[in-house]
Amino acid sequence: MDAILPYIQIFLSILLIVLILLQRSEAGLGSAFGGGDSMSSINYTRRGFERVLFSATIVIAILFVLSVFTALVL
């Protein structure tokens, strides 16, 4: 387990980066500087693939954190 754990962490980190980059960005350039337009402040519900992507990102992040804690213990 000690030899394969770094490879699992590398795989999970790459997968986590890809999942984060695939998500829709809600922050525009105007909101980065304190302003914002009316369209970016509307709340919406995640549906379909976006909801699956969001849930998968959370699961992969939790698995990554657990693998890091496992590496610390071993």
C-alpha positions as CSV (number, residue, x, y, z in Angstrom):
1,M,0.0,0.0,0.0
2,D,2.9,2.3,0.8
3,A,4.3,2.0,-2.8
4,I,1.0,2.5,-4.6
5,L,-0.3,5.4,-2.6
6,P,1.7,8.2,-4.4
7,Y,0.3,7.0,-7.7
8,I,-3.3,7.0,-6.3
9,Q,-2.7,10.6,-5.1
10,I,-1.3,11.7,-8.5
11,F,-4.3,10.2,-10.3
12,L,-6.8,11.7,-7.9
13,S,-5.1,15.2,-8.1
14,I,-5.2,15.1,-11.9
15,L,-8.8,14.0,-11.9
16,L,-9.7,16.7,-9.4
17,I,-8.1,19.4,-11.5
18,V,-9.9,18.3,-14.6
19,L,-13.3,18.2,-12.8
20,I,-12.7,21.7,-11.4
21,L,-11.8,23.1,-14.8
22,L,-14.9,21.5,-16.4
23,Q,-17.2,23.3,-14.0
24,R,-19.0,26.5,-15.1
25,S,-17.4,29.7,-13.7
26,E,-19.9,32.1,-12.2
27,A,-17.5,34.9,-11.6
28,G,-17.1,37.4,-14.4
29,L,-14.3,40.0,-14.7
30,G,-16.5,42.7,-13.3
31,S,-17.3,40.8,-10.1
32,A,-13.6,40.1,-9.6
33,F,-13.1,43.9,-9.0
34,G,-16.1,44.4,-6.8
35,G,-18.7,45.1,-9.4
36,G,-21.1,42.8,-11.1
37,D,-23.9,42.7,-13.6
38,S,-27.4,41.5,-12.8
39,M,-27.0,38.2,-14.7
40,S,-24.2,36.9,-12.6
41,S,-26.0,37.5,-9.3
42,I,-28.9,35.2,-10.2
43,N,-29.0,32.0,-8.2
44,Y,-29.7,28.8,-10.2
45,T,-30.2,25.1,-9.5
46,R,-27.7,22.6,-10.8
47,R,-29.3,20.1,-13.1
48,G,-28.2,17.1,-15.2
49,F,-24.6,16.8,-16.0
50,E,-23.6,19.9,-14.0
51,R,-25.0,18.3,-10.8
52,V,-23.2,15.0,-11.5
53,L,-20.0,17.0,-12.1
54,F,-20.4,19.0,-8.9
55,S,-21.0,15.8,-6.8
56,A,-18.1,13.9,-8.4
57,T,-15.8,16.8,-7.6
58,I,-16.8,16.7,-4.0
59,V,-16.3,12.9,-3.8
60,I,-12.9,13.0,-5.5
61,A,-11.8,15.8,-3.2
62,I,-12.8,13.8,-0.1
63,L,-11.0,10.7,-1.5
64,F,-7.9,12.8,-2.1
65,V,-7.9,14.2,1.4
66,L,-8.4,10.7,2.8
67,S,-5.4,9.5,0.8
68,V,-3.3,12.3,2.1
69,F,-4.2,11.5,5.7
70,T,-3.5,7.8,5.0
71,A,0.0,8.8,3.7
72,L,0.6,10.8,6.9
73,V,-0.3,7.9,9.1
74,L,1.8,5.3,7.2
